[in-house]
Amino acid sequence: MPKTSAATNRAGGKRRRLRSLAWIAALAVGTMLLPGCAPSDGVPTLTWYINPDDGGQADLAAVCTTDAKGAYKIETSLLPKDAAAQREQLARRLAAGDSSLDIMSIDPPFIPELAEPGFLAPVPADVAKRASKNVLDGAKAGATWNEKLVTVPFWANTQILWYRKSVAKAAGLDMTKPVTWDQLMKAAGDEKKFLGVQGAQAESMTVWINALIESAGGHILLNSGAKADEIKLGLTSPAGKEAATIIGNIGKENLGGPGLPTSTENDSMTLFQGDKGSFMVNYPFVWPATNAAVKAGSVKQDVLDDIGWTLYPRVDADKDTAPPLGGINLGVGSHSQNKELAYKAIECITTPKNQATYFVTNGNPPSNSTAYDDPRVGKQFPMAKTIRESLKLAAPRPQTPFYNEISTGLQQRWTPPASVDPTTTPQESQDFILAVLRGDRLL
């Protein structure tokens, strides 16, 4: 799903060395704490703050309310569409001690920022054990902080490589075998086609950088639990320079098309569906969206028939790929008055059956491996096995309370793609981000 990060300006001097949530706590001063719900029928009401979707979370709330048989009921409250705005709203309310945050849908990169100051209620040991069973490795990593499960994986997302079969055949690529970014760039250039990638100054750029560096065997962040002024980055490593080479070459050689500097996931899909489409890295929403476009008559059936899929491209032919990891985990606010009931509700929401239902109705892949065995999943998403395999290999973005500073810094220094230079961009961006974390620069 498209994501966007917002820059955060913090006060000067020594205050800049405080945790990234210090500003949120300050903004929370004077905020009225919202009381918990007190229904007239005496049944405890749990409020679930959900990210926007096609109504699937509200449907699951209704299902689990029925299954609870009067023990509780779940009401949903919609968070903003933008991921950065979701983060800000949740963080402000948590910092203010808001007791209405019984269940929260949380983007994986923001979990350390909320877990570190104790804003999330601990996951009970028995719940953590059950919630971890059959969960795909990437999804479990994204729900963990300091080696503990601090949220419960709900749905997980990942990018796979989509390709036009006709272009791959013309380029002589065997798509039953792993392919590299170098192969894709050469094929697109030789066939005079465009690659579908996301080059906008947005969260999608951080996603791309991280996947490239992880696939090359490196890491953006080298010490996830460090304080702001002690953080070490790996952008200047050989893996960081390889990532910059790929992004820079795609930009300079116009392999991503003329709209690359502002290209989002939806833009990439539109490009891929057109006459210049060849290969694209993107999320599973592409499949139902393309099917819907065929029904609406805006995309021809032969385009749909020409689409294939496989795992995310490799950077090094001899190293497994490390695809992007996204999705949503469920957390409980530390000031919730219904923690025990909230975790019971979460266990209902995240059953493999409910995850499979959510996938086929809303297009968001399960975090639980067994949910992919549901016949409905394979029927509607023929690439389900590829998605499951991708989530086994997926690597989370940098896990740190200072994720916003790192992500925003990368977006500002690695865009537009044509400006990315492996000899300068990794060093300049690393120096800039570290200066921001020390309080010497502002985003």
N, C-alpha and C positions, 0 to 999 in steps of 0.2 A: 504494500500500500504506500502511496506517496506520503513522505514525512518531511517536515520542515523544522529546523532548529532556530530559536530566537537568541540573539546576542544578549548577554546580561552585563550591564555596567555596574561595577561595585565601587564602594567608597574607597578613597585613597589611603596612603600610609599603611600602617600595620593591619588595618581592617582587611586589606586585600588578601591577607594570609589566612583568614578564617575560612571555614568550610563554605562551599558554594551555596549552601542553604541559609547562610547568615542573613542575607538580604531578604529572603522570604520570611524568616522569623521576625525581622524588623517590620516588614510590611503587615505582618499578622497582628502586631500590637494594636489593640483597640478593636480587633475584629470580634464580633459577637459570636460566641460559641453556639452552634446550632443544637437544639435539644434533640434527643432521640425520639423516634416516632412512638406515640402512645395510642394505638388504635382503640376505638370504642368497644370492639368485640373481645378485647383482652388477648388477642393473638399477637405475639411479638412481630413487628414488621422490620425486615432487614432492607436497608437501602443499598442497591447495587449501582455504583457509578460506572456506566458503560461507555465504551467508545462507539462512535457512529457505525452502524452497519445496516443491513436490510431488514432489521426487525428480529434477527435470530436470537439475540440475547434476551430480549423481552419475552420471546416465545419460551426459551429455556427457563426463565424466571417463573413463568406460568406453570410449566411442567413440574418444576421442583416444588412449587407451592402446593400443587395438588398431591404430589408424592409425600409431602410432609404431614399430611392429614391433620392439620390444625396445630402442629408444633411451631410453625412460623409461616410467614408469607413474605415473598420478595417483591419489592417495588423497584423499578429502575429509574435512574436519573441520568440524563444524557450529558456527557462531557463535550467540550468543543471538538470540532472536526480536526483542527490542527494539533499535531502531536506535542509541539512545544507548549501550546496553550493548555493542553491536558495536563502536562507536567506541572505547569505553573499553578493551575487551579488546585490540583491535589496537594501539592507541596504547601501552598498557603494554608489550606484548610487543616492539613495535618499539623503544621507548625502552630496553628492556633488552638489545637486540641479539640477539633470538631468531632463530636461523638456520633455524627450521622454517617461516618465513613465505615459502614459495616463491611462492604465488599467493594473492591476497586479493580477495574481492568487497567493494568499497568503495562506500558511498553518496556521490554527488557532492558534497554540502556539506562532507564531512569531508576531501576530498582536499587542499585547501590546508594544512590543519592538519598533515597527515602529510608533505606534500611540502616545506614550508618548512624544517624542520629536517634534511632529507636522509634521512628514514626510507624513502623509496621509491627503488629502483634506477632509474637513468635508462632511458628507453625508447630502445633503439638507433635510429639514424636510419632505417635501412632498414625496421625494424618500424613506426616511426611513420608512414612514408610509405605503407606498405601498409595499416596500420590506419586511416588517415584517408580512404582511398578510398571514396567513396560513403556516408560517414557523415553522418547528418543534422546540420544546423547546431547544434541545441540539444544533442544528445548530445556533439558534439565540444567545445563550449564548456564543458560540465560535466566533461570529462576533462582540461582544460587549466589550467595555473597558470603565471603569468609568461610567457604567450605560448608555452609549450611543452607538448606532449602528455606528461603525466606518468603517465597510466594509459591503458589501452586500452578504448574503449567496448565493452560487452558487450550489455546490453539497456537500453532507454530507456523511460521512462514519462512519461505526460502525462495531464492531465485534459481531457476533452471535455465538451460540453454534451449531456446526454441530455434528451429531452423526451417527454411524452405527447402523441401526435399529436392526440388529441381535445381536450385542453386548449388547445393552440396554435391549433387551428382555431376553437374557441369564442371565443378572445381576439382572433382576427383577425390573428395573426402569420404572416408569410410566412417560414418557416424555411429557404427556399432562399437567403435573403439574411442578411447578418450581423445579429445582434441585440445589444442593449445590456442592461446590468444594469437600467437604468431601465425598459426595456420588460418585462423578466421580472418585476420587482417589481410593476409595474402589472397585468400579466396575472394573476399569482398572487393579488393582492389582489382584483381584479375577479371572478375565478372562485372565490374563497374556497378556495384551495388553498395548499399549502406548498411552499417552495423547498428543495431538497436541498443543503445546504451544511454545512461542518464547523466548528462553533463551539466545540469543546472546547479546553481549555488544553493544547495538544499541538502537535507539529510541523506538523500540518495547518493550524493557524492561521497560522504563518509562511508556509506555502505559499500560503494564500489572500491574505494581505497583500501578499506579493511579486508575485503574479500581477496583482493590482489596480494596484499602483503601477507595475509595468513596462508594463501595458496602457495606463496613463494617460500614459506617456512619461517616467516618472521612475525613480529607483533608490533602494533602501534604503541602499546603501553607495556612497559617491561616490569613494573612493580605496582600492581593494582591496589594494594592496601596503603600506599604511601600518602603522606601529607602533601599538600599542594606544592610546597617549595622543595619537596624531595622526590617528586615524580621524575622518572626516567622514560624517555621515548625512544623508539626504534625506527624512526622515519629515515635516518641516514644509513641504515643497514643496507646490505645488498638487496634484500627483499624490498625495502622502501624505494630504492633506485629502480628496481625492475618495475614496480608499480607505476612510478612516474614515467618511465619509458613507454609503457603501454598506453597510458592515458594521453601523454603528450603526442605520441605518434598518431593515435586515432584522431586527435584534434588537428594537428598540423597537416595531415594528409587528407583531411576532410572525409574520413571514413565513416563518421557518424552523421553525415548530412549537414546541410546549412543551418538547421535549427539546434545543433548539438549544445551550444552554450545555455540554452533554456529548456533543454529536453528533460521531461519527467517520464515516469513509467507509462502514463497514458499516451504521451507523445511518441515514445519508442514503439508502442504497440501499433499506433496508426501508421508510422513509417514502415514497420514490418509487414503490415497488411497490404501495403501499396506495391507498385511495380518495381520499386527500388529495394524492397525488402530482401534480406538474406539470412542473417543470424541475429538473435536478440537475447540478452539476459534480462529476465523479468519474472514476476511472480505468477502463481497459478491462476490468478484472476483473468489472465489472457484467454484461457480456454472458454469459459462461459461468456466472456465479453465478445469474443469472436463469433461464437455460435449465435448469440443474440443479434450481432450485426448482420449475419447471413440471413436470419429470419426477417430482419427489418429491411433487407435489400440493399444495405450500404456496403456490404462486402460480398463478393461472389463465392459460390460454393466451391469452385475449384481452388480458391485461396485456402479455405479450410482443409480441403483434401490434401493440399501441398505442405501442410505443417507437420513437422516432426519435433521430437524433444529428446533431450539427453541431459546428463549432468553438466553443471557449470564448467566452463573451460578451465583447463590447467594453465598455470604460468610456466611451470617446468614439466616437461613430458614425463619425467621420472618421479614426480611428487603428486600425491592425491590432491585433488582440489579441495578448497575449504569455502563452500558457498556461504552467502549471506544468511544470517539468522534474524528473523523478526517474529512477530506474533503478539500474543497478549497472555500475561500471567495474572492470576487473581490473588490479591492481598487483602488483609484485614487491618483497619486502622487501630493503632494502639489505644485510642480513647473510645473505641466502640464499646457499648454496654452489652453487646450481644456476641462476644467473640466465639464462644462455643457453638452457638447456633449458626454463626456465619461460616465456620469451617464445615459444619454439617451440610449447609447449603452448597458450599463450594465443591464438596465431594460429590454431591448430586449433579451439579452443573457439569463437572468434568468427567463423568463416566464415559467409557469408550462409545457407548451407544449415543449419548448426547453429543459427543464430539463429532461422530460420523454424521449425525443429523445436521449439525451446524455446518459441516463441510458441504454437504449436498444442497443445503438451502441458502447458504451465504457465501460459499466459495473459500472459506478459511480452513486450511488444513489442520488435522488433529495433531496434538503433541504426543498422544498415546499410540504406540505402534500397532496395537491390536485393532484400533478403530479402522485401520486401512483394510482389514479383512472383511468389513461389512460389504455385502454385495452391492449395496446402493452406491458405495464409493467408486468401485471399479467400473460400474456402469456409466456413471456420470463423468468420471475423471479417468480416462484410460491411461494417463500418465501418473497415476497414484503411486505406483511402485517406484518411479523415478523421484517423486517428491519425498517419499519415505526414506529412500537411500540418501537423498540430498540432506535431509534433516539429521541423519546419522553423522554426516561429515561436516555439517555447518558449524561455523565458528562465531561466537558472539562478538559484538563490537566492544571496545575497551570498557572494562568493568571497573568503575571508579565513581566516587561521589562528584568528581569534577568532569564528568562526561560532557556536559554542555560546553565548557571552555575548550575541550579538545576537539569536539565535533565542529563547533563554530569556527575555530581557528583553521581547521583543515578546509572547510568550505570556502573560507575567505582567501586562502593561499593556493588552492589547487584548482581554481576556476578562473577564467574559462579553460577548458582542456588544452586548447592550442598554446596556452602560455606555460604549461607545465614542462619543466626542463629537469631531467634527472641529475644534472650537475649542480643545480641551484635550489630547486623547489623543496626537496626533502630537508636540506639544511635550513633554509629560510623559514619554512613552516615550523620546524622543530624549535628554532630559536624564538620565534614569535609566541608559540603556545607556552613555552616554558616561562617567557617573560610575563605573559598574562597570569600564569599561575603564581608567580612570585609577587605579582602586584605592580610590576614595572611598566606594563602596557595595558591598554583597554581594548576589548573586542570592538 
